[in-house]
């Protein structure tokens, strides 16, 4: 007699999504809002900087 449970891909995806959500909540609680806010600003500034650099070098599609 086997106790193995068969899960569908949708069930596995739902479990993985929930696990990622819980992990992010733990990180958010442990690291703190201010650090995550600073990281978001740095990431946003980096993206803007990359687009500006690409635009100045005519690398963006027209």
FENPE-V81971 format. One record per backbone hydrogen bond with DSSP energy under -0.5 kcal/mol. NH is the residue of the N-H (numbers start at 1). CO is the residue of the C=O. E is the energy in kcal/mol with one decimal. If there is no record, write none. Layout:
# FENPE-V81971
nh | co | e
NH | CO | E
NH | CO | E
This chain:
# FENPE-V81971
nh | co | e
7 | 5 | -0.5
12 | 8 | -2.3
13 | 9 | -2.7
14 | 10 | -2.2
15 | 11 | -2.3
16 | 12 | -2.6
17 | 13 | -2.5
18 | 14 | -2.2
19 | 15 | -2.5
20 | 16 | -2.4
21 | 17 | -2.2
22 | 18 | -2.4
23 | 19 | -2.4
24 | 20 | -2.5
25 | 21 | -2.1
26 | 22 | -2.2
27 | 23 | -2.4
28 | 24 | -2.9
29 | 25 | -2.4
30 | 26 | -2.7
31 | 27 | -3.1
32 | 27 | -0.5
32 | 28 | -1.5
36 | 32 | -1.5
37 | 33 | -2.6
38 | 34 | -2.2
39 | 35 | -2.5
40 | 36 | -2.4
41 | 37 | -2.3
42 | 38 | -2.5
43 | 39 | -2.7
44 | 40 | -2.6
45 | 41 | -2.6
46 | 42 | -2.3
47 | 43 | -2.2
48 | 44 | -2.4
49 | 45 | -2.6
50 | 46 | -2.5
51 | 47 | -2.4
52 | 48 | -2.5
53 | 49 | -2.6
54 | 50 | -2.9
55 | 51 | -2.5
56 | 52 | -2.3
57 | 53 | -1.1
58 | 55 | -1.2
59 | 54 | -3.0
60 | 54 | -0.6
